[in-house]
């Protein structure tokens, strides 16, 4: 038996182990439940944007996670629902060439035994036919277009739902024979622009043209043909959709953002937004809000953040200024 010194040392070791255990638990809890680490933040709650997949703090607006993973199962608690919707593999996707249903012909049967010589020859011919069908000229064009879509999705940061809709529109364009005499990349860019409009994701023609390195006029011409031939119902972009994007890029305060949103709502009710560029109106409303709130933001900073020419932003600013001087 040891003396009192050894007993005190054992107690210190046990206390240290308990503290390490509590620290590890807190670290694991922080990994699962995200918390804001900004100094001076009230840390009220964490919200998730379902469109962009970002997790951010509701108090200060800091982005805690860029791509939030889906933590809820796609099935319910009903056994029938579980059997019909459980995930037994990767889901089918229109953005993949074969919709994730690849055909693999093996040299073994269902029991794992090797095939006989006659059956092996028959399946060898089936393999050749399968390989020839995948390398046909029509399938080569579809495969290259879908690879181009995946590249644009990563660069533009569009959601998976928009990419799926774009692939669906491209397949409809193939059935309607719109790909004859047109470049597949131009049609895919037009499908992405139409899908962004249908899903309310703010992406302009300039952004798609700059990312794909294709002329804006070519994409516009193809987009008009796509809408006419497929009878698509496409709504124009809303000015409010570009407000957050421009304000974040120009580092404008929350007070001016809310004021700019009120300005846009008032102008929409008055019918002054018809026939005008929504991105230019959003930039002009932000500049007007900064002027009214005495926030020092130059017009060139907001113009650079919006990607619209300074002449257009200045013209929309004078229109908004004249409207508010007359109404107040």
C-alpha positions in Angstrom: 0.0 0.0 0.0 1.2 3.5 -0.8 1.2 6.6 1.3 -0.9 9.7 1.1 1.2 11.2 -1.6 0.5 8.2 -3.9 -3.2 8.5 -3.2 -3.2 12.2 -4.1 -1.4 11.5 -7.4 -4.0 8.9 -8.3 -6.8 11.4 -7.6 -5.1 13.9 -9.9 -4.7 11.4 -12.7 -8.4 10.4 -12.4 -9.5 14.1 -12.4 -7.4 14.7 -15.5 -8.9 11.8 -17.3 -12.4 13.1 -16.5 -11.5 16.5 -17.8 -10.1 15.1 -21.0 -13.2 13.0 -21.5 -15.5 16.1 -21.1 -13.3 18.1 -23.5 -13.5 15.3 -26.1 -17.3 15.2 -25.7 -17.6 19.0 -26.2 -15.4 18.8 -29.3 -17.5 16.1 -30.8 -20.7 18.0 -30.0 -19.3 21.1 -31.7 -18.5 19.0 -34.8 -22.1 17.8 -35.0 -23.8 21.0 -34.0 -22.2 24.0 -35.6 -21.7 27.1 -33.5 -20.6 30.6 -34.5 -17.0 31.5 -33.4 -17.1 35.3 -34.2 -16.1 37.6 -31.4 -19.0 39.6 -30.1 -21.7 37.4 -31.7 -24.9 36.8 -29.7 -24.9 33.2 -31.1 -28.7 33.0 -31.2 -29.4 30.2 -33.7 -28.0 28.5 -36.8 -30.1 28.5 -40.1 -29.6 26.5 -43.3 -30.2 27.9 -46.8 -31.9 25.1 -48.8 -31.1 26.8 -52.1 -27.3 27.2 -51.8 -26.8 24.5 -49.1 -25.0 27.0 -46.8 -25.3 26.9 -43.0 -24.9 30.4 -41.4 -25.4 32.2 -38.1 -28.7 34.2 -37.8 -27.1 36.8 -35.6 -24.0 38.0 -37.5 -24.5 36.2 -40.9 -21.2 34.3 -40.9 -21.2 31.2 -43.2 -20.4 28.2 -41.0 -20.6 25.5 -43.6 -20.7 26.0 -47.4 -22.1 22.6 -48.4 -24.5 21.2 -45.8 -25.1 17.5 -46.0 -28.5 15.9 -45.8 -28.8 14.4 -42.3 -32.4 13.2 -42.6 -33.3 9.9 -44.3 -35.3 9.9 -47.5 -37.8 7.4 -46.1 -40.3 7.4 -43.2 -40.9 5.0 -40.4 -43.4 2.9 -42.3 -41.9 -0.5 -43.3 -43.5 -0.3 -46.7 -42.2 3.2 -47.2 -38.7 2.0 -46.0 -38.6 -0.9 -48.4 -39.6 1.3 -51.4 -37.4 4.4 -50.7 -34.3 3.1 -48.9 -31.0 3.9 -50.4 -29.4 0.7 -51.7 -27.0 2.6 -53.9 -26.4 5.9 -55.6 -29.6 7.5 -57.0 -30.4 7.8 -60.7 -29.4 11.1 -62.1 -30.1 12.8 -65.5 -26.7 14.6 -65.3 -25.0 11.2 -65.9 -24.7 9.8 -69.4 -26.4 6.5 -68.6 -28.5 7.9 -65.7 -26.3 5.9 -63.3 -27.6 2.6 -64.7 -24.4 1.1 -66.2 -24.6 -2.3 -67.8 -21.8 -4.7 -66.7 -21.7 -8.1 -68.3 -19.8 -10.6 -66.3 -18.2 -14.0 -67.2 -20.0 -15.7 -64.2 -23.6 -16.7 -63.7 -25.9 -15.8 -60.7 -24.4 -18.6 -58.6 -20.8 -17.3 -59.2 -19.8 -20.1 -61.5 -17.9 -19.5 -64.8 -20.0 -19.6 -67.9 -19.8 -22.5 -70.4 -18.0 -22.0 -73.7 -21.2 -21.5 -75.7 -22.7 -19.0 -73.2 -19.4 -17.2 -73.0 -19.4 -16.6 -76.8 -22.9 -15.3 -76.7 -22.2 -12.9 -73.9 -19.0 -11.8 -75.7 -21.1 -10.7 -78.6 -23.4 -8.9 -76.2 -20.4 -7.0 -74.7 -19.4 -5.9 -78.2 -22.9 -4.6 -79.0 -23.1 -2.8 -75.6 -19.7 -1.2 -76.2 -20.7 -0.1 -79.8 -24.0 1.5 -78.5 -22.1 3.6 -75.9 -19.6 5.0 -78.4 -22.2 6.0 -81.0 -21.9 9.6 -82.3 -25.2 10.6 -80.7 -24.1 9.2 -77.3 -20.7 10.9 -77.6 -22.4 14.3 -78.0 -24.6 13.7 -75.0 -21.7 12.5 -72.9 -19.5 15.5 -73.7 -22.5 17.9 -73.1 -23.2 16.4 -69.7 -19.5 16.6 -68.7 -19.6 20.3 -69.8 -22.7 20.7 -67.5 -20.9 19.2 -64.5 -18.0 21.6 -65.1 -20.3 24.6 -65.3 -22.2 23.5 -62.2 -19.0 23.6 -60.2 -17.9 27.0 -61.5 -21.3 28.7 -61.2 -22.2 27.1 -57.9 -25.7 26.1 -59.0 -27.7 23.5 -57.0 -28.2 19.9 -58.0 -31.9 20.5 -58.8 -31.0 23.2 -61.4 -28.4 20.8 -63.0 -31.0 18.0 -63.2 -33.5 20.3 -64.9 -30.8 21.5 -67.3 -30.0 17.9 -68.3 -33.7 17.2 -68.7 -34.1 20.2 -71.0 -31.1 19.1 -73.0 -32.5 15.6 -73.5 -35.8 17.2 -74.6 -33.8 19.3 -77.1 -32.2 16.2 -78.5 -35.6 14.6 -79.0 -36.9 17.8 -80.7 -33.8 17.6 -83.0 -32.6 21.1 -81.9 -29.1 19.9 -81.7 -28.8 19.5 -85.5 -26.8 22.4 -86.9 -26.0 23.8 -83.4 -23.2 23.3 -81.0 -23.9 21.2 -78.0 -22.2 23.6 -75.6 -24.4 26.5 -76.8 -27.5 24.5 -76.2 -26.3 23.4 -72.8 -25.6 27.0 -71.8 -29.1 28.0 -72.9 -30.6 25.1 -70.9 -28.7 26.2 -67.8 -30.0 29.8 -68.2 -33.6 28.6 -68.7 -33.3 26.3 -65.7 -32.0 29.0 -63.5 -34.9 31.2 -64.5 -37.4 28.4 -63.8 -35.9 27.6 -60.4 -35.4 31.3 -59.3 -31.5 31.0 -59.1 -30.0 34.3 -60.0 -27.4 33.7 -62.8 -27.1 36.2 -65.6 -26.2 35.6 -69.2 -22.9 37.4 -68.7 -21.9 35.0 -65.9 -22.7 31.9 -68.0 -21.0 33.4 -71.0 -17.9 34.4 -69.1 -17.7 30.9 -67.3 -18.3 28.9 -70.5 -16.1 31.1 -72.7 -19.0 31.3 -75.3 -20.3 34.5 -76.8 -23.3 36.1 -75.2 -25.1 36.6 -78.5 -24.7 32.9 -79.4 -26.2 31.8 -76.0 -29.1 34.4 -76.4 -29.9 33.2 -79.9 -29.9 29.5 -78.8 -32.0 30.3 -75.7 -34.7 32.0 -77.8 -34.9 29.0 -80.1 -35.1 26.7 -77.1 -37.9 28.6 -75.5 -39.9 28.8 -78.7 -39.5 25.1 -79.8 -40.0 23.5 -76.4 -42.8 26.0 -75.3 -41.1 26.8 -72.0 -42.7 29.0 -69.4 -39.9 31.1 -68.1 -40.4 34.0 -65.6 -37.9 36.9 -65.5 -35.5 37.3 -62.6 -36.6 39.3 -59.6 -34.5 42.3 -58.5 -34.4 41.0 -55.0 -32.6 37.9 -56.1 -29.5 39.8 -56.9 -29.6 42.1 -53.8 -27.7 39.8 -51.4 -25.1 38.8 -54.0 -24.1 42.3 -54.8 -24.3 43.5 -51.2 -22.0 40.7 -50.1 -19.5 41.3 -52.8 -19.5 45.1 -52.1 -19.4 44.5 -48.2 -22.5 46.7 -47.6 -24.0 46.8 -44.1 -27.2 45.0 -43.1 -29.0 48.3 -42.5 -28.4 49.5 -46.1 -29.5 46.1 -47.4 -32.8 46.2 -45.6 -33.3 49.8 -46.8 -32.5 48.8 -50.4 -35.0 45.9 -50.1 -37.7 48.4 -49.0 -36.8 50.6 -52.0 -37.2 47.7 -54.4 -40.5 46.7 -53.0 -41.8 50.3 -53.3 -40.7 50.6 -56.9 -42.2 47.2 -57.8 -45.5 48.2 -56.4 -45.3 51.4 -58.5 -44.5 49.4 -61.7 -41.1 51.0 -62.4 -39.2 47.8 -62.7 -40.8 46.6 -66.0 -38.4 46.5 -68.9 -35.3 47.3 -66.8 -32.4 45.1 -65.9 -33.0 43.5 -62.5 -29.3 43.5 -61.6 -29.0 47.2 -62.5 -32.0 48.0 -60.3 -30.6 46.1 -57.4 -27.2 47.9 -57.7 -28.9 51.3 -58.0 -31.1 50.6 -54.9 -28.1 49.6 -52.9 -26.2 52.8 -53.9 -29.3 54.9 -53.0 -29.6 53.2 -49.7 -25.9 53.8 -48.9 -26.3 57.5 -49.7 -29.4 57.8 -47.5 -27.7 56.0 -44.6 -24.5 58.0 -44.9 -22.5 54.8 -45.7 -19.4 55.6 -47.7 -19.6 53.3 -50.7 -18.5 54.6 -54.1 -20.5 53.9 -57.2 -17.5 52.2 -58.8 -17.4 49.6 -56.0 -21.1 48.7 -56.4 -20.7 48.7 -60.2 -17.8 46.3 -60.0 -19.6 44.0 -57.6 -22.7 43.9 -59.8 -21.0 43.5 -63.2 -23.2 46.2 -64.8 -21.8 49.2 -66.5 -21.6 52.4 -64.5 -23.7 54.3 -67.1 -26.6 51.8 -66.5 -26.3 51.9 -62.8 -26.2 55.7 -62.8 -29.3 56.0 -65.0 -31.3 53.6 -62.7 -30.1 55.5 -59.7 -31.4 58.8 -61.1 -34.7 57.2 -61.9 -35.1 55.9 -58.3 -33.9 59.2 -56.9 -36.4 61.1 -59.0 -39.3 58.8 -58.0 -38.6 59.1 -54.3 -38.2 62.9 -54.5 -41.6 63.1 -56.2 -43.4 60.7 -53.8 -42.0 62.2 -50.5 
